[in-house]
Amino acid sequence: MESIRINGKDFVPYISNDKIIAAVDKVAAELNNDFFGSGVTPVILCVLNGSIIFCGHLMPRLKFSCELASIRLKSYEGTKSTGDVKEVIGLDIDLSGRTVIIVEDIVDTGATIESLVSQLKEKGAVDVRICTFSLKTDVYKRNIKIDYMGMEIANKFIVGWGLDYDQMGRQLADIYILKDQLE
């Protein structure tokens, strides 16, 4: 992996695609362990745009019946979370009495997760589980359990494999970190 430049900022390699795929396999195994043969048909809720690649890799590894839905939320501008969660594209599925597995690319402060869990319960979901590719444990201080996690990462700004910097870089197969945040 070589360093790259996106919108005037330099990024360097951080997590290789091999490590990413191993994390996806781990999460899929945990989900299969919990839901295969359970009789529950959960709704897999892909939080757009960032988790689309994670969800796309995860879905073919699932060995249980499930339904796929998506919602688009926005809380980032540039390299910082605004703390304000905006619903851009809403959910169009009845969740009454359903189990929902939220699939996120990254959880940092938890503001998005907290807001979304509340909304899903208001819509009738009886069980909401959190599945994230990555978790910034240094800044996550919410009381909502992260049920499935691919990997823990430092509180650094990353791009690639679905994660973006001002909508750019999502297509990268590996994950990069801002060069000036490299330790």
GUFI-465913 format. One line per field, with one value per residue (C-alpha): residue number from 1; residue in three letters; x, y, z. Coordinates in nm, 3 decimals. Example, Ala and Ser with C-alpha at 12.3 -4.5 7.8 and 13.67 -1.06 7.14 Angstrom:
2
resi	c(1:2) .
resn	c(ALA:SER) .
east	c(1.230:1.367) .
north	c(-0.450:-0.106) .
up	c(0.780:0.714) .
END
This chain:
183
resi	c(1:2:3:4:5:6:7:8:9:10:11:12:13:14:15:16:17:18:19:20:21:22:23:24:25:26:27:28:29:30:31:32:33:34:35:36:37:38:39:40:41:42:43:44:45:46:47:48:49:50:51:52:53:54:55:56:57:58:59:60:61:62:63:64:65:66:67:68:69:70:71:72:73:74:75:76:77:78:79:80:81:82:83:84:85:86:87:88:89:90:91:92:93:94:95:96:97:98:99:100:101:102:103:104:105:106:107:108:109:110:111:112:113:114:115:116:117:118:119:120:121:122:123:124:125:126:127:128:129:130:131:132:133:134:135:136:137:138:139:140:141:142:143:144:145:146:147:148:149:150:151:152:153:154:155:156:157:158:159:160:161:162:163:164:165:166:167:168:169:170:171:172:173:174:175:176:177:178:179:180:181:182:183) .
resn	c(MET:GLU:SER:ILE:ARG:ILE:ASN:GLY:LYS:ASP:PHE:VAL:PRO:TYR:ILE:SER:ASN:ASP:LYS:ILE:ILE:ALA:ALA:VAL:ASP:LYS:VAL:ALA:ALA:GLU:LEU:ASN:ASN:ASP:PHE:PHE:GLY:SER:GLY:VAL:THR:PRO:VAL:ILE:LEU:CYS:VAL:LEU:ASN:GLY:SER:ILE:ILE:PHE:CYS:GLY:HIS:LEU:MET:PRO:ARG:LEU:LYS:PHE:SER:CYS:GLU:LEU:ALA:SER:ILE:ARG:LEU:LYS:SER:TYR:GLU:GLY:THR:LYS:SER:THR:GLY:ASP:VAL:LYS:GLU:VAL:ILE:GLY:LEU:ASP:ILE:ASP:LEU:SER:GLY:ARG:THR:VAL:ILE:ILE:VAL:GLU:ASP:ILE:VAL:ASP:THR:GLY:ALA:THR:ILE:GLU:SER:LEU:VAL:SER:GLN:LEU:LYS:GLU:LYS:GLY:ALA:VAL:ASP:VAL:ARG:ILE:CYS:THR:PHE:SER:LEU:LYS:THR:ASP:VAL:TYR:LYS:ARG:ASN:ILE:LYS:ILE:ASP:TYR:MET:GLY:MET:GLU:ILE:ALA:ASN:LYS:PHE:ILE:VAL:GLY:TRP:GLY:LEU:ASP:TYR:ASP:GLN:MET:GLY:ARG:GLN:LEU:ALA:ASP:ILE:TYR:ILE:LEU:LYS:ASP:GLN:LEU:GLU) .
east	c(0.000:0.129:0.041:-0.240:-0.376:-0.746:-0.884:-0.550:-0.482:-0.218:-0.313:-0.087:-0.165:-0.327:-0.522:-0.464:-0.745:-0.640:-0.701:-1.030:-1.160:-1.053:-1.260:-1.563:-1.527:-1.514:-1.831:-2.016:-1.924:-2.059:-2.384:-2.425:-2.368:-2.646:-2.904:-2.857:-3.134:-3.281:-3.609:-3.558:-3.548:-3.376:-3.369:-3.012:-3.013:-2.728:-2.644:-2.552:-2.320:-2.024:-2.130:-2.235:-1.905:-1.898:-2.261:-2.193:-1.912:-2.104:-2.434:-2.302:-2.137:-2.462:-2.615:-2.957:-3.265:-3.267:-3.415:-3.204:-3.302:-3.106:-3.114:-2.892:-2.774:-2.520:-2.314:-1.971:-1.843:-1.484:-1.282:-1.499:-1.829:-2.077:-2.258:-2.580:-2.736:-2.944:-3.166:-3.116:-3.300:-3.559:-3.656:-3.949:-4.008:-4.242:-4.031:-4.315:-4.207:-3.884:-3.519:-3.295:-2.921:-2.773:-2.470:-2.230:-1.888:-1.755:-1.877:-1.696:-1.887:-2.201:-2.433:-2.555:-2.612:-2.796:-3.024:-3.089:-3.163:-3.416:-3.583:-3.599:-3.758:-4.014:-4.094:-4.165:-3.839:-3.825:-3.454:-3.189:-2.832:-2.528:-2.284:-1.990:-1.681:-1.475:-1.509:-1.316:-1.313:-1.130:-1.427:-1.725:-1.891:-2.256:-2.445:-2.549:-2.382:-2.186:-2.291:-2.065:-1.737:-1.476:-1.195:-1.108:-0.921:-0.758:-0.942:-0.794:-0.956:-0.954:-1.057:-1.111:-1.320:-1.642:-1.517:-1.478:-1.324:-1.582:-1.734:-1.398:-1.193:-1.472:-1.355:-1.013:-0.958:-0.743:-0.791:-0.570:-0.504:-0.422:-0.044:-0.019:-0.208:0.036:0.218) .
north	c(0.000:0.343:0.679:0.861:1.215:1.293:1.645:1.796:1.569:1.294:0.948:0.652:0.278:0.172:-0.157:-0.405:-0.570:-0.910:-0.786:-0.628:-0.955:-1.149:-0.905:-0.955:-1.333:-1.299:-1.088:-1.322:-1.624:-1.448:-1.353:-1.706:-1.847:-1.626:-1.652:-1.975:-2.211:-1.953:-1.915:-1.537:-1.356:-1.029:-0.713:-0.626:-0.245:-0.108:0.248:0.425:0.529:0.414:0.062:-0.044:-0.222:-0.392:-0.499:-0.619:-0.844:-0.957:-1.061:-1.354:-1.499:-1.512:-1.861:-1.758:-1.600:-1.223:-0.919:-0.627:-0.262:0.060:0.407:0.704:0.917:1.197:1.321:1.399:1.707:1.689:1.492:1.566:1.439:1.724:1.541:1.622:1.314:1.390:1.134:1.182:0.876:0.718:0.363:0.220:-0.115:-0.216:-0.306:-0.397:-0.697:-0.741:-0.792:-0.536:-0.565:-0.223:-0.259:0.034:0.100:0.279:0.375:0.658:0.883:0.669:0.962:0.802:0.463:0.614:0.816:0.525:0.272:0.513:0.564:0.189:0.115:0.391:0.210:-0.111:-0.308:-0.545:-0.628:-0.397:-0.519:-0.322:-0.464:-0.244:-0.301:-0.074:0.084:0.379:0.257:0.569:0.794:0.558:0.638:0.539:0.275:0.089:-0.250:-0.311:-0.669:-0.746:-0.572:-0.641:-0.447:-0.173:0.126:0.436:0.769:0.871:0.976:0.690:0.652:0.361:0.044:0.244:0.524:0.863:1.203:1.445:1.160:1.054:0.739:0.490:0.264:0.191:-0.178:-0.093:0.157:0.466:0.713:1.083:1.107:1.368:1.135:0.847:0.776) .
up	c(0.000:-0.091:0.056:-0.120:-0.146:-0.116:-0.136:-0.042:0.256:0.272:0.396:0.471:0.498:0.825:0.789:0.506:0.315:0.454:0.810:0.701:0.551:0.862:1.071:0.843:0.877:1.258:1.269:1.031:1.247:1.559:1.383:1.246:1.594:1.733:1.453:1.256:1.363:1.602:1.416:1.414:1.078:1.159:0.952:0.856:0.854:0.643:0.744:0.419:0.273:0.477:0.572:0.223:0.157:0.498:0.459:0.103:0.224:0.533:0.372:0.160:0.474:0.671:0.699:0.832:0.678:0.700:0.536:0.413:0.454:0.451:0.596:0.534:0.823:0.830:1.122:0.972:0.795:0.675:0.931:1.237:1.372:1.414:1.694:1.508:1.344:1.036:0.862:0.491:0.354:0.580:0.660:0.466:0.639:0.922:1.225:1.462:1.668:1.467:1.555:1.385:1.339:1.268:1.039:1.075:0.926:1.234:1.579:1.751:1.994:1.961:1.888:1.565:1.728:2.025:1.797:1.563:1.839:1.986:1.646:1.577:1.914:1.850:1.523:1.715:1.701:1.999:1.978:1.832:1.800:1.695:1.442:1.346:1.142:1.368:1.711:1.852:2.212:2.335:2.258:2.282:2.614:2.554:2.751:2.437:2.397:2.078:2.002:1.706:1.625:1.359:1.525:1.769:1.630:1.770:1.770:1.434:1.110:0.859:0.497:0.260:0.248:0.260:0.484:0.320:0.344:0.200:-0.006:-0.155:-0.092:-0.021:-0.307:-0.156:-0.073:0.230:0.512:0.538:0.818:0.796:0.765:1.041:1.282:1.237:1.561) .
END
